Amino acid sequence: MNLPFTLSTVGGIIAALVLFIILKRVIGLVFRVILAGVLVIAVILGAWWWTSPSGSSQNSNARPQRTRSR
């Protein structure tokens, strides 16, 4: 694995744990587990898309060029 993918995955897991602890007394256990799992999956998929060749590297600043026809 490359470094940005690893760092973002670890960051997502830490964010899920923090969310799990913060919502400890607000909502039930099942909802906390679901929210934490969705957050981890979303961060992992986002990191995978961001580091993939077809992700942000090709089209990060791509804008359609408008040509003036007169």
PDB file of N, CA, C and O in Angstrom:
ATOM      1  N   MET A   1       0.843  -1.201   0.000  1.00  0.00           N
ATOM      2  CA  MET A   1       0.000   0.000   0.000  1.00  0.00           C
ATOM      3  C   MET A   1       0.875   1.246   0.000  1.00  0.00           C
ATOM      4  O   MET A   1       1.981   1.256   0.540  1.00  0.00           O
ATOM      5  N   ASN A   2       0.355   2.278  -0.612  1.00  0.00           N
ATOM      6  CA  ASN A   2       1.106   3.519  -0.615  1.00  0.00           C
ATOM      7  C   ASN A   2       0.720   4.377   0.584  1.00  0.00           C
ATOM      8  O   ASN A   2      -0.274   4.120   1.263  1.00  0.00           O
ATOM      9  N   LEU A   3       1.524   5.393   0.822  1.00  0.00           N
ATOM     10  CA  LEU A   3       1.391   6.180   2.045  1.00  0.00           C
ATOM     11  C   LEU A   3       0.083   6.962   2.145  1.00  0.00           C
ATOM     12  O   LEU A   3      -0.545   6.910   3.203  1.00  0.00           O
ATOM     13  N   PRO A   4      -0.374   7.689   1.111  1.00  0.00           N
ATOM     14  CA  PRO A   4      -1.642   8.427   1.274  1.00  0.00           C
ATOM     15  C   PRO A   4      -2.824   7.515   1.565  1.00  0.00           C
ATOM     16  O   PRO A   4      -3.695   7.856   2.365  1.00  0.00           O
ATOM     17  N   PHE A   5      -2.855   6.352   0.913  1.00  0.00           N
ATOM     18  CA  PHE A   5      -3.949   5.412   1.159  1.00  0.00           C
ATOM     19  C   PHE A   5      -3.914   4.926   2.599  1.00  0.00           C
ATOM     20  O   PHE A   5      -4.954   4.859   3.254  1.00  0.00           O
ATOM     21  N   THR A   6      -2.728   4.585   3.104  1.00  0.00           N
ATOM     22  CA  THR A   6      -2.600   4.091   4.477  1.00  0.00           C
ATOM     23  C   THR A   6      -2.980   5.171   5.481  1.00  0.00           C
ATOM     24  O   THR A   6      -3.705   4.902   6.439  1.00  0.00           O
ATOM     25  N   LEU A   7      -2.494   6.391   5.268  1.00  0.00           N
ATOM     26  CA  LEU A   7      -2.799   7.478   6.205  1.00  0.00           C
ATOM     27  C   LEU A   7      -4.281   7.806   6.225  1.00  0.00           C
ATOM     28  O   LEU A   7      -4.852   8.033   7.292  1.00  0.00           O
ATOM     29  N   SER A   8      -4.906   7.832   5.062  1.00  0.00           N
ATOM     30  CA  SER A   8      -6.330   8.159   5.041  1.00  0.00           C
ATOM     31  C   SER A   8      -7.166   7.038   5.630  1.00  0.00           C
ATOM     32  O   SER A   8      -8.200   7.297   6.247  1.00  0.00           O
ATOM     33  N   THR A   9      -6.732   5.789   5.449  1.00  0.00           N
ATOM     34  CA  THR A   9      -7.461   4.671   6.047  1.00  0.00           C
ATOM     35  C   THR A   9      -7.364   4.721   7.566  1.00  0.00           C
ATOM     36  O   THR A   9      -8.362   4.544   8.264  1.00  0.00           O
ATOM     37  N   VAL A  10      -6.155   4.964   8.076  1.00  0.00           N
ATOM     38  CA  VAL A  10      -5.976   5.076   9.531  1.00  0.00           C
ATOM     39  C   VAL A  10      -6.763   6.268  10.062  1.00  0.00           C
ATOM     40  O   VAL A  10      -7.371   6.187  11.129  1.00  0.00           O
ATOM     41  N   GLY A  11      -6.753   7.370   9.326  1.00  0.00           N
ATOM     42  CA  GLY A  11      -7.531   8.539   9.742  1.00  0.00           C
ATOM     43  C   GLY A  11      -9.020   8.259   9.783  1.00  0.00           C
ATOM     44  O   GLY A  11      -9.721   8.735  10.675  1.00  0.00           O
ATOM     45  N   GLY A  12      -9.505   7.486   8.820  1.00  0.00           N
ATOM     46  CA  GLY A  12     -10.921   7.116   8.817  1.00  0.00           C
ATOM     47  C   GLY A  12     -11.289   6.235   9.991  1.00  0.00           C
ATOM     48  O   GLY A  12     -12.360   6.387  10.579  1.00  0.00           O
ATOM     49  N   ILE A  13     -10.401   5.310  10.333  1.00  0.00           N
ATOM     50  CA  ILE A  13     -10.667   4.439  11.482  1.00  0.00           C
ATOM     51  C   ILE A  13     -10.653   5.248  12.768  1.00  0.00           C
ATOM     52  O   ILE A  13     -11.493   5.034  13.642  1.00  0.00           O
ATOM     53  N   ILE A  14      -9.710   6.176  12.893  1.00  0.00           N
ATOM     54  CA  ILE A  14      -9.656   7.029  14.090  1.00  0.00           C
ATOM     55  C   ILE A  14     -10.905   7.904  14.171  1.00  0.00           C
ATOM     56  O   ILE A  14     -11.474   8.080  15.249  1.00  0.00           O
ATOM     57  N   ALA A  15     -11.331   8.453  13.029  1.00  0.00           N
ATOM     58  CA  ALA A  15     -12.546   9.273  13.025  1.00  0.00           C
ATOM     59  C   ALA A  15     -13.766   8.451  13.417  1.00  0.00           C
ATOM     60  O   ALA A  15     -14.651   8.943  14.117  1.00  0.00           O
ATOM     61  N   ALA A  16     -13.815   7.194  12.965  1.00  0.00           N
ATOM     62  CA  ALA A  16     -14.934   6.333  13.332  1.00  0.00           C
ATOM     63  C   ALA A  16     -14.924   6.038  14.829  1.00  0.00           C
ATOM     64  O   ALA A  16     -15.979   6.010  15.462  1.00  0.00           O
ATOM     65  N   LEU A  17     -13.743   5.819  15.398  1.00  0.00           N
ATOM     66  CA  LEU A  17     -13.660   5.570  16.842  1.00  0.00           C
ATOM     67  C   LEU A  17     -14.065   6.804  17.638  1.00  0.00           C
ATOM     68  O   LEU A  17     -14.758   6.691  18.648  1.00  0.00           O
ATOM     69  N   VAL A  18     -13.636   7.977  17.189  1.00  0.00           N
ATOM     70  CA  VAL A  18     -14.029   9.215  17.879  1.00  0.00           C
ATOM     71  C   VAL A  18     -15.534   9.412  17.800  1.00  0.00           C
ATOM     72  O   VAL A  18     -16.169   9.776  18.790  1.00  0.00           O
ATOM     73  N   LEU A  19     -16.110   9.172  16.619  1.00  0.00           N
ATOM     74  CA  LEU A  19     -17.558   9.266  16.464  1.00  0.00           C
ATOM     75  C   LEU A  19     -18.266   8.265  17.368  1.00  0.00           C
ATOM     76  O   LEU A  19     -19.290   8.581  17.974  1.00  0.00           O
ATOM     77  N   PHE A  20     -17.719   7.063  17.455  1.00  0.00           N
ATOM     78  CA  PHE A  20     -18.287   6.015  18.300  1.00  0.00           C
ATOM     79  C   PHE A  20     -18.302   6.454  19.763  1.00  0.00           C
ATOM     80  O   PHE A  20     -19.277   6.217  20.477  1.00  0.00           O
ATOM     81  N   ILE A  21     -17.217   7.094  20.206  1.00  0.00           N
ATOM     82  CA  ILE A  21     -17.129   7.530  21.609  1.00  0.00           C
ATOM     83  C   ILE A  21     -18.036   8.731  21.865  1.00  0.00           C
ATOM     84  O   ILE A  21     -18.701   8.798  22.899  1.00  0.00           O
ATOM     85  N   ILE A  22     -18.065   9.682  20.926  1.00  0.00           N
ATOM     86  CA  ILE A  22     -18.874  10.891  21.122  1.00  0.00           C
ATOM     87  C   ILE A  22     -20.359  10.546  21.202  1.00  0.00           C
ATOM     88  O   ILE A  22     -21.088  11.096  22.028  1.00  0.00           O
ATOM     89  N   LEU A  23     -20.800   9.636  20.342  1.00  0.00           N
ATOM     90  CA  LEU A  23     -22.222   9.300  20.297  1.00  0.00           C
ATOM     91  C   LEU A  23     -22.597   8.207  21.288  1.00  0.00           C
ATOM     92  O   LEU A  23     -23.657   7.593  21.168  1.00  0.00           O
ATOM     93  N   LYS A  24     -21.734   7.964  22.261  1.00  0.00           N
ATOM     94  CA  LYS A  24     -21.943   6.856  23.193  1.00  0.00           C
ATOM     95  C   LYS A  24     -23.260   6.971  23.942  1.00  0.00           C
ATOM     96  O   LYS A  24     -23.969   5.980  24.119  1.00  0.00           O
ATOM     97  N   ARG A  25     -23.582   8.165  24.375  1.00  0.00           N
ATOM     98  CA  ARG A  25     -24.793   8.323  25.185  1.00  0.00           C
ATOM     99  C   ARG A  25     -25.945   8.900  24.393  1.00  0.00           C
ATOM    100  O   ARG A  25     -27.040   9.070  24.929  1.00  0.00           O
ATOM    101  N   VAL A  26     -25.721   9.202  23.135  1.00  0.00           N
ATOM    102  CA  VAL A  26     -26.771   9.848  22.352  1.00  0.00           C
ATOM    103  C   VAL A  26     -27.666   8.814  21.695  1.00  0.00           C
ATOM    104  O   VAL A  26     -28.890   8.887  21.800  1.00  0.00           O
ATOM    105  N   ILE A  27     -27.057   7.851  21.017  1.00  0.00           N
ATOM    106  CA  ILE A  27     -27.842   6.855  20.298  1.00  0.00           C
ATOM    107  C   ILE A  27     -27.396   5.464  20.701  1.00  0.00           C
ATOM    108  O   ILE A  27     -26.405   5.301  21.413  1.00  0.00           O
ATOM    109  N   GLY A  28     -28.122   4.473  20.248  1.00  0.00           N
ATOM    110  CA  GLY A  28     -27.869   3.098  20.641  1.00  0.00           C
ATOM    111  C   GLY A  28     -26.639   2.498  19.988  1.00  0.00           C
ATOM    112  O   GLY A  28     -26.036   3.085  19.089  1.00  0.00           O
ATOM    113  N   LEU A  29     -26.286   1.326  20.457  1.00  0.00           N
ATOM    114  CA  LEU A  29     -25.077   0.641  20.008  1.00  0.00           C
ATOM    115  C   LEU A  29     -25.156   0.259  18.536  1.00  0.00           C
ATOM    116  O   LEU A  29     -24.175   0.389  17.804  1.00  0.00           O
ATOM    117  N   VAL A  30     -26.319  -0.210  18.105  1.00  0.00           N
ATOM    118  CA  VAL A  30     -26.459  -0.661  16.716  1.00  0.00           C
ATOM    119  C   VAL A  30     -26.226   0.495  15.753  1.00  0.00           C
ATOM    120  O   VAL A  30     -25.530   0.342  14.749  1.00  0.00           O
ATOM    121  N   PHE A  31     -26.810   1.652  16.058  1.00  0.00           N
ATOM    122  CA  PHE A  31     -26.645   2.800  15.178  1.00  0.00           C
ATOM    123  C   PHE A  31     -25.207   3.300  15.186  1.00  0.00           C
ATOM    124  O   PHE A  31     -24.703   3.737  14.152  1.00  0.00           O
ATOM    125  N   ARG A  32     -24.539   3.242  16.337  1.00  0.00           N
ATOM    126  CA  ARG A  32     -23.137   3.656  16.403  1.00  0.00           C
ATOM    127  C   ARG A  32     -22.266   2.754  15.550  1.00  0.00           C
ATOM    128  O   ARG A  32     -21.386   3.234  14.836  1.00  0.00           O
ATOM    129  N   VAL A  33     -22.502   1.448  15.618  1.00  0.00           N
ATOM    130  CA  VAL A  33     -21.709   0.505  14.822  1.00  0.00           C
ATOM    131  C   VAL A  33     -21.948   0.735  13.333  1.00  0.00           C
ATOM    132  O   VAL A  33     -21.010   0.703  12.535  1.00  0.00           O
ATOM    133  N   ILE A  34     -23.208   0.969  12.962  1.00  0.00           N
ATOM    134  CA  ILE A  34     -23.524   1.210  11.548  1.00  0.00           C
ATOM    135  C   ILE A  34     -22.856   2.496  11.061  1.00  0.00           C
ATOM    136  O   ILE A  34     -22.255   2.509   9.987  1.00  0.00           O
ATOM    137  N   LEU A  35     -22.954   3.571  11.836  1.00  0.00           N
ATOM    138  CA  LEU A  35     -22.341   4.835  11.427  1.00  0.00           C
ATOM    139  C   LEU A  35     -20.829   4.725  11.325  1.00  0.00           C
ATOM    140  O   LEU A  35     -20.230   5.238  10.380  1.00  0.00           O
ATOM    141  N   ALA A  36     -20.208   4.062  12.291  1.00  0.00           N
ATOM    142  CA  ALA A  36     -18.754   3.903  12.257  1.00  0.00           C
ATOM    143  C   ALA A  36     -18.331   3.061  11.057  1.00  0.00           C
ATOM    144  O   ALA A  36     -17.342   3.379  10.398  1.00  0.00           O
ATOM    145  N   GLY A  37     -19.064   2.001  10.771  1.00  0.00           N
ATOM    146  CA  GLY A  37     -18.741   1.153   9.622  1.00  0.00           C
ATOM    147  C   GLY A  37     -18.894   1.885   8.308  1.00  0.00           C
ATOM    148  O   GLY A  37     -18.056   1.753   7.416  1.00  0.00           O
ATOM    149  N   VAL A  38     -19.965   2.659   8.182  1.00  0.00           N
ATOM    150  CA  VAL A  38     -20.179   3.431   6.955  1.00  0.00           C
ATOM    151  C   VAL A  38     -19.077   4.466   6.778  1.00  0.00           C
ATOM    152  O   VAL A  38     -18.605   4.684   5.662  1.00  0.00           O
ATOM    153  N   LEU A  39     -18.663   5.105   7.866  1.00  0.00           N
ATOM    154  CA  LEU A  39     -17.597   6.097   7.783  1.00  0.00           C
ATOM    155  C   LEU A  39     -16.283   5.465   7.343  1.00  0.00           C
ATOM    156  O   LEU A  39     -15.586   6.014   6.489  1.00  0.00           O
ATOM    157  N   VAL A  40     -15.939   4.318   7.916  1.00  0.00           N
ATOM    158  CA  VAL A  40     -14.696   3.636   7.543  1.00  0.00           C
ATOM    159  C   VAL A  40     -14.737   3.217   6.075  1.00  0.00           C
ATOM    160  O   VAL A  40     -13.764   3.412   5.346  1.00  0.00           O
ATOM    161  N   ILE A  41     -15.854   2.647   5.641  1.00  0.00           N
ATOM    162  CA  ILE A  41     -15.970   2.212   4.246  1.00  0.00           C
ATOM    163  C   ILE A  41     -15.883   3.409   3.299  1.00  0.00           C
ATOM    164  O   ILE A  41     -15.231   3.335   2.257  1.00  0.00           O
ATOM    165  N   ALA A  42     -16.538   4.509   3.663  1.00  0.00           N
ATOM    166  CA  ALA A  42     -16.502   5.696   2.805  1.00  0.00           C
ATOM    167  C   ALA A  42     -15.091   6.260   2.699  1.00  0.00           C
ATOM    168  O   ALA A  42     -14.669   6.672   1.618  1.00  0.00           O
ATOM    169  N   VAL A  43     -14.362   6.282   3.805  1.00  0.00           N
ATOM    170  CA  VAL A  43     -12.998   6.820   3.771  1.00  0.00           C
ATOM    171  C   VAL A  43     -12.078   5.911   2.967  1.00  0.00           C
ATOM    172  O   VAL A  43     -11.243   6.395   2.203  1.00  0.00           O
ATOM    173  N   ILE A  44     -12.223   4.596   3.133  1.00  0.00           N
ATOM    174  CA  ILE A  44     -11.378   3.663   2.383  1.00  0.00           C
ATOM    175  C   ILE A  44     -11.667   3.767   0.888  1.00  0.00           C
ATOM    176  O   ILE A  44     -10.741   3.793   0.077  1.00  0.00           O
ATOM    177  N   LEU A  45     -12.940   3.827   0.520  1.00  0.00           N
ATOM    178  CA  LEU A  45     -13.277   3.954  -0.901  1.00  0.00           C
ATOM    179  C   LEU A  45     -12.816   5.296  -1.466  1.00  0.00           C
ATOM    180  O   LEU A  45     -12.348   5.364  -2.603  1.00  0.00           O
ATOM    181  N   GLY A  46     -12.946   6.353  -0.683  1.00  0.00           N
ATOM    182  CA  GLY A  46     -12.464   7.657  -1.131  1.00  0.00           C
ATOM    183  C   GLY A  46     -10.959   7.684  -1.309  1.00  0.00           C
ATOM    184  O   GLY A  46     -10.456   8.269  -2.268  1.00  0.00           O
ATOM    185  N   ALA A  47     -10.236   7.054  -0.392  1.00  0.00           N
ATOM    186  CA  ALA A  47      -8.779   6.993  -0.521  1.00  0.00           C
ATOM    187  C   ALA A  47      -8.370   6.146  -1.711  1.00  0.00           C
ATOM    188  O   ALA A  47      -7.413   6.475  -2.412  1.00  0.00           O
ATOM    189  N   TRP A  48      -9.091   5.056  -1.942  1.00  0.00           N
ATOM    190  CA  TRP A  48      -8.779   4.204  -3.093  1.00  0.00           C
ATOM    191  C   TRP A  48      -9.031   4.958  -4.392  1.00  0.00           C
ATOM    192  O   TRP A  48      -8.239   4.865  -5.329  1.00  0.00           O
ATOM    193  N   TRP A  49     -10.138   5.709  -4.452  1.00  0.00           N
ATOM    194  CA  TRP A  49     -10.444   6.471  -5.661  1.00  0.00           C
ATOM    195  C   TRP A  49      -9.430   7.586  -5.863  1.00  0.00           C
ATOM    196  O   TRP A  49      -9.013   7.856  -6.990  1.00  0.00           O
ATOM    197  N   TRP A  50      -9.035   8.229  -4.777  1.00  0.00           N
ATOM    198  CA  TRP A  50      -8.112   9.359  -4.865  1.00  0.00           C
ATOM    199  C   TRP A  50      -6.740   8.912  -5.346  1.00  0.00           C
ATOM    200  O   TRP A  50      -6.077   9.651  -6.073  1.00  0.00           O
ATOM    201  N   THR A  51      -6.297   7.712  -4.956  1.00  0.00           N
ATOM    202  CA  THR A  51      -4.969   7.237  -5.322  1.00  0.00           C
ATOM    203  C   THR A  51      -4.978   6.390  -6.583  1.00  0.00           C
ATOM    204  O   THR A  51      -3.914   5.999  -7.062  1.00  0.00           O
ATOM    205  N   SER A  52      -6.145   6.098  -7.130  1.00  0.00           N
ATOM    206  CA  SER A  52      -6.193   5.289  -8.344  1.00  0.00           C
ATOM    207  C   SER A  52      -5.797   6.136  -9.549  1.00  0.00           C
ATOM    208  O   SER A  52      -5.984   7.353  -9.534  1.00  0.00           O
ATOM    209  N   PRO A  53      -5.256   5.513 -10.586  1.00  0.00           N
ATOM    210  CA  PRO A  53      -4.819   6.279 -11.765  1.00  0.00           C
ATOM    211  C   PRO A  53      -5.964   7.001 -12.465  1.00  0.00           C
ATOM    212  O   PRO A  53      -5.757   8.072 -13.037  1.00  0.00           O
ATOM    213  N   SER A  54      -7.157   6.439 -12.431  1.00  0.00           N
ATOM    214  CA  SER A  54      -8.286   7.083 -13.103  1.00  0.00           C
ATOM    215  C   SER A  54      -9.011   8.063 -12.193  1.00  0.00           C
ATOM    216  O   SER A  54     -10.048   8.607 -12.572  1.00  0.00           O
ATOM    217  N   GLY A  55      -8.484   8.292 -11.008  1.00  0.00           N
ATOM    218  CA  GLY A  55      -9.137   9.177 -10.049  1.00  0.00           C
ATOM    219  C   GLY A  55      -8.784  10.628 -10.264  1.00  0.00           C
ATOM    220  O   GLY A  55      -9.093  11.193 -11.314  1.00  0.00           O
ATOM    221  N   SER A  56      -8.142  11.240  -9.290  1.00  0.00           N
ATOM    222  CA  SER A  56      -7.948  12.680  -9.318  1.00  0.00           C
ATOM    223  C   SER A  56      -6.739  13.102 -10.131  1.00  0.00           C
ATOM    224  O   SER A  56      -6.616  14.282 -10.457  1.00  0.00           O
ATOM    225  N   SER A  57      -5.844  12.188 -10.471  1.00  0.00           N
ATOM    226  CA  SER A  57      -4.599  12.603 -11.111  1.00  0.00           C
ATOM    227  C   SER A  57      -4.824  13.118 -12.524  1.00  0.00           C
ATOM    228  O   SER A  57      -4.120  14.026 -12.967  1.00  0.00           O
ATOM    229  N   GLN A  58      -5.784  12.561 -13.233  1.00  0.00           N
ATOM    230  CA  GLN A  58      -5.999  12.979 -14.612  1.00  0.00           C
ATOM    231  C   GLN A  58      -6.937  14.176 -14.714  1.00  0.00           C
ATOM    232  O   GLN A  58      -6.698  15.074 -15.521  1.00  0.00           O
ATOM    233  N   ASN A  59      -7.976  14.205 -13.928  1.00  0.00           N
ATOM    234  CA  ASN A  59      -9.026  15.204 -14.114  1.00  0.00           C
ATOM    235  C   ASN A  59      -9.160  16.151 -12.934  1.00  0.00           C
ATOM    236  O   ASN A  59     -10.252  16.656 -12.674  1.00  0.00           O
ATOM    237  N   SER A  60      -8.070  16.404 -12.210  1.00  0.00           N
ATOM    238  CA  SER A  60      -8.203  17.247 -11.030  1.00  0.00           C
ATOM    239  C   SER A  60      -8.500  18.697 -11.406  1.00  0.00           C
ATOM    240  O   SER A  60      -9.313  19.352 -10.754  1.00  0.00           O
ATOM    241  N   ASN A  61      -7.854  19.196 -12.444  1.00  0.00           N
ATOM    242  CA  ASN A  61      -8.074  20.587 -12.841  1.00  0.00           C
ATOM    243  C   ASN A  61      -8.596  20.691 -14.264  1.00  0.00           C
ATOM    244  O   ASN A  61      -8.454  21.730 -14.909  1.00  0.00           O
ATOM    245  N   ALA A  62      -9.187  19.638 -14.744  1.00  0.00           N
ATOM    246  CA  ALA A  62      -9.639  19.633 -16.136  1.00  0.00           C
ATOM    247  C   ALA A  62     -10.935  20.423 -16.265  1.00  0.00           C
ATOM    248  O   ALA A  62     -11.914  20.169 -15.563  1.00  0.00           O
ATOM    249  N   ARG A  63     -10.912  21.367 -17.162  1.00  0.00           N
ATOM    250  CA  ARG A  63     -12.118  22.131 -17.467  1.00  0.00           C
ATOM    251  C   ARG A  63     -12.312  22.101 -18.973  1.00  0.00           C
ATOM    252  O   ARG A  63     -11.337  22.139 -19.725  1.00  0.00           O
ATOM    253  N   PRO A  64     -13.524  22.033 -19.409  1.00  0.00           N
ATOM    254  CA  PRO A  64     -13.738  22.047 -20.866  1.00  0.00           C
ATOM    255  C   PRO A  64     -13.335  23.392 -21.450  1.00  0.00           C
ATOM    256  O   PRO A  64     -13.721  24.447 -20.946  1.00  0.00           O
ATOM    257  N   GLN A  65     -12.565  23.336 -22.505  1.00  0.00           N
ATOM    258  CA  GLN A  65     -12.105  24.566 -23.158  1.00  0.00           C
ATOM    259  C   GLN A  65     -13.159  25.035 -24.152  1.00  0.00           C
ATOM    260  O   GLN A  65     -13.576  24.292 -25.041  1.00  0.00           O
ATOM    261  N   ARG A  66     -13.574  26.271 -23.983  1.00  0.00           N
ATOM    262  CA  ARG A  66     -14.567  26.829 -24.891  1.00  0.00           C
ATOM    263  C   ARG A  66     -13.852  27.593 -25.999  1.00  0.00           C
ATOM    264  O   ARG A  66     -12.983  28.426 -25.743  1.00  0.00           O
ATOM    265  N   THR A  67     -14.221  27.302 -27.182  1.00  0.00           N
ATOM    266  CA  THR A  67     -13.632  28.007 -28.322  1.00  0.00           C
ATOM    267  C   THR A  67     -14.659  28.978 -28.885  1.00  0.00           C
ATOM    268  O   THR A  67     -15.842  28.660 -28.999  1.00  0.00           O
ATOM    269  N   ARG A  68     -14.184  30.160 -29.233  1.00  0.00           N
ATOM    270  CA  ARG A  68     -15.073  31.170 -29.798  1.00  0.00           C
ATOM    271  C   ARG A  68     -15.078  31.021 -31.311  1.00  0.00           C
ATOM    272  O   ARG A  68     -14.035  31.080 -31.962  1.00  0.00           O
ATOM    273  N   SER A  69     -16.246  30.830 -31.843  1.00  0.00           N
ATOM    274  CA  SER A  69     -16.359  30.717 -33.299  1.00  0.00           C
ATOM    275  C   SER A  69     -17.061  31.952 -33.842  1.00  0.00           C
ATOM    276  O   SER A  69     -18.199  32.244 -33.473  1.00  0.00           O
ATOM    277  N   ARG A  70     -16.377  32.671 -34.718  1.00  0.00           N
ATOM    278  CA  ARG A  70     -16.952  33.887 -35.297  1.00  0.00           C
ATOM    279  C   ARG A  70     -16.858  33.828 -36.795  1.00  0.00           C
ATOM    280  O   ARG A  70     -17.288  34.758 -37.478  1.00  0.00           O
TER     281      ARG A  70
END
